[in-house]
């Protein structure tokens, strides 16, 4: 009978050897390797998003359809469409090929009217005026084109009145009327346009002086903050604007971190102002810097309705 006191007892395994075996098992990843892989993945995702925001979205045009009810709208306007574009920023930054393609899209929509809500160009002085004229000749000649001026249309200081005057005269020569604190009547539809807010030449009261509040009216103003200044009185109708570019970048949980306006309610899209007024802020065709994220460039198509 074997002596229990002499039974063989296996020595405990060497801890280093066990660690080596565990580390070498398939499917197990060390913490250091895991973090390294996470870092590479994060860098790859960041690079991909950066490339998308730079190369893809700035030229990924969206056509937005929006109903526009107007009280007492003449029957001749029922079912007609108005296209709004904004902030072309013709100049050295925005691709001319992209802008030409965007205006081809406008023409394909066959609108009954085209409205341009400012910042036709980015220019030190008047050096881009000829390029603006060459570009907007692509707008459909079957529809009248009206517009207003933006801050960049006043040159690099936003105060060069002669630059804005040169642009306006040049556009008028090709049949495009730019409204500066004035209103007109187009077959029973009133169209009003303010001058630019940042140029300090905007006057809402002068713009609306000849407007009948009982008749349908569309107002244009480049900067949406204009709706918060005095002078609107009994105005009822729609106000179309641009200027913000929608912030160009929208981040989850944050929104658009940089928007060049005082009232961030007016960053983009439809805003009910009350008192019978509706604001629409177009996200722009162009950009100051080539970057967009979750804020695609926009062409807005308004379908006119009586209501």
C-alpha positions, 0 to 999 in steps of 0.5 A: 500500500502506498504511503500517503505521506509520500504522494507526489504533489505537483508544483504550482505553475510558474506565474510568468509561464501562465501569463505567457500562455494566456497572452498567446491565446487566440482572441485575446488582445492586450489592453495596450494593443486594444488602445492602439487599435482604438487610436488608429480607428479614431484617426481613420474615422476623423480623417474620413469625416474631415475628407467628407466635410471638405470634399463631399458635402460643400457641393452636395446640393439639396433641393428643398420644397416648401409650401408658401401660403399667402393671404389674398394671393391673386389666382394667377399666382396659385400653384406657381413656384419661386426659387430662392438661392443665396450666398453664391460668394463668387470669387476665388474660394467657391468652385465656379464649376460647382456654381454653374452646375447649381444654376443649371439645377435652378433652370431645370426646376422651371421656376416662375421667379428667382430670388437671390438673397445677397452675397453674390460675390466675395470681393476686395473691391469690384474685381468679381463683378464681371464673374458674377454677371457671367455666372448668373446669365445661366439663370433661366431667361424665362423667369424674372430674377430679383435680388438684394445685396449682402454684406460681402457685396460691399467689398472687404470692409462691408462699407464700400458703397461704390462696389455695391453700386457697380454690382447693381448696375451690372446686374440691371444691364442683364435684366436682374433687378436688385431692390435696395429699400424698395418694393414693387408690384408683380401682377398683384404680388408685392415684392420688397427688398431691404439693403444690407444690415451690416453695411448700415444701409438697411431701412425696413420702414423705407422698404415697406413704405409703399406696401399694402398690408392687406395684399400678399407680400414677400420680403427679402433681406440678406441678414435674418437679424433684420426681422428684429429691427424696427419698421415692420409695423403691420407687415404680414407675409414671408421674409426670405434671407440667407447670410448664415450658411446654416452655420456650415457645420452642425454637431450632435448635442451642440448644434451650429457652433459658429453662426454670424447672427445675434438671434440663433433661432434664425440659423436655418429653415422655417421660423414662425415669427408671429403676427402673421410673419414667417421667416425662411433662412436659406442655407446658401450655395457657397461658403467662405471656407470650403467645409460643411458638415450636416448642413448641405447647400440649398436651393429652396423651391416655394410653392405658392398657395392662397391661404 
